């Protein structure tokens, strides 16, 4: 009896098959959340910046004298002895388990106290402002990659904050461009990223396994996309062109407001009131936006300051800010989003429907300053998309960030070897 012939893949067919598997398993995967996290309701206004670059991702260059600043307010106004621990993380933000603390840090990774703090001055809401700078004389960083800092109360070991940043050792060249001629539509609702990574100085035996590329829009880690296998590869470069996984909603320009003075309204604010206990700022209602209109924004960033612009960290007031969205009632949950929400969609950021005025509303205690925000809705698939009444336009000026991680042959952890930011019109 003749047995059927076995199907044997040739070299070309086998490579195509492997590429298909990589596209299937990697395409569209989302990286684990890098997002900063407030673990206590007594902590507010967490900011993580590289130096004073408040609009950028918190990325510093390795051994370049640059610092990450982590600042926040403790609303209890009680002195607490706060400490921090620092850990190196892999490309997906899981803790690095194959390296020693001495591999990434010279000094101490745990038990260091935060000694830079100041109680608020002449504010209705009392608070204590803390600031931590890394690297410092007790903790010097030796390795590129992802880092997570956990701040805790020494008295009871309660974790209060998780803050994330990155250290870059640039070894590759990252180029990006944007097109609105996408694989979904042309000059309509979407933007598609084209990218190329050149790595002539690296020893690479298997680029599909050794590289890991993450793409962000407007620094939003909740929407982070792990780039699938590139369509084009050469001996020392890889390129993505018309890749469906790198298509993003155009969205619309961010709303913005600024509260500098508790006695008078400023940009985006209809009125400011004092009710005998607290200050209230009523923002102008956000109307439907059926057409795209350019409005300069900061892509979700925020900056703390007051009218005097002096000692902003501890002389700035907390105000109850009233948001109002005029939109048809949606079957989906609608949330406020901006860098100041840490890209977390928590109950306190969900807009609530007020049937009596046929609008969505939300009140939040925020520190004086300049804020960008947008409205997004959580749909059935769990993804967040622009609220339809707020518009979704290809002309919107978004920023895109690309991070390139690499594990050398025989390496025990992932290094951050490439970064670039494409400012689309900003």
Secondary structure as GFF3:
##gff-version 3
##sequence-region A 1 426
A	DSSP	alpha_helix	11	26	.	.	.	ID=ss1
A	DSSP	beta_strand	37	38	.	.	.	ID=ss2
A	DSSP	beta_strand	43	50	.	.	.	ID=ss3
A	DSSP	beta_strand	59	61	.	.	.	ID=ss4
A	DSSP	beta_strand	68	74	.	.	.	ID=ss5
A	DSSP	beta_strand	82	89	.	.	.	ID=ss6
A	DSSP	alpha_helix	101	104	.	.	.	ID=ss7
A	DSSP	beta_strand	105	107	.	.	.	ID=ss8
A	DSSP	beta_strand	110	113	.	.	.	ID=ss9
A	DSSP	beta_strand	117	119	.	.	.	ID=ss10
A	DSSP	beta_strand	128	134	.	.	.	ID=ss11
A	DSSP	beta_strand	139	141	.	.	.	ID=ss12
A	DSSP	beta_strand	145	153	.	.	.	ID=ss13
A	DSSP	beta_strand	158	168	.	.	.	ID=ss14
A	DSSP	beta_strand	173	179	.	.	.	ID=ss15
A	DSSP	beta_strand	190	198	.	.	.	ID=ss16
A	DSSP	alpha_helix	207	210	.	.	.	ID=ss17
A	DSSP	beta_strand	211	217	.	.	.	ID=ss18
A	DSSP	three_ten_helix	221	223	.	.	.	ID=ss19
A	DSSP	beta_strand	225	226	.	.	.	ID=ss20
A	DSSP	beta_strand	232	234	.	.	.	ID=ss21
A	DSSP	beta_strand	237	240	.	.	.	ID=ss22
A	DSSP	three_ten_helix	244	246	.	.	.	ID=ss23
A	DSSP	beta_strand	247	249	.	.	.	ID=ss24
A	DSSP	beta_strand	255	259	.	.	.	ID=ss25
A	DSSP	beta_strand	269	274	.	.	.	ID=ss26
A	DSSP	beta_strand	279	283	.	.	.	ID=ss27
A	DSSP	beta_strand	302	304	.	.	.	ID=ss28
A	DSSP	alpha_helix	312	315	.	.	.	ID=ss29
A	DSSP	beta_strand	318	325	.	.	.	ID=ss30
A	DSSP	beta_strand	333	337	.	.	.	ID=ss31
A	DSSP	three_ten_helix	339	341	.	.	.	ID=ss32
A	DSSP	three_ten_helix	347	349	.	.	.	ID=ss33
A	DSSP	beta_strand	352	354	.	.	.	ID=ss34
A	DSSP	beta_strand	359	367	.	.	.	ID=ss35
A	DSSP	beta_strand	369	378	.	.	.	ID=ss36
A	DSSP	beta_strand	384	386	.	.	.	ID=ss37
A	DSSP	three_ten_helix	388	390	.	.	.	ID=ss38
A	DSSP	beta_strand	399	406	.	.	.	ID=ss39
A	DSSP	beta_strand	415	423	.	.	.	ID=ss40
###
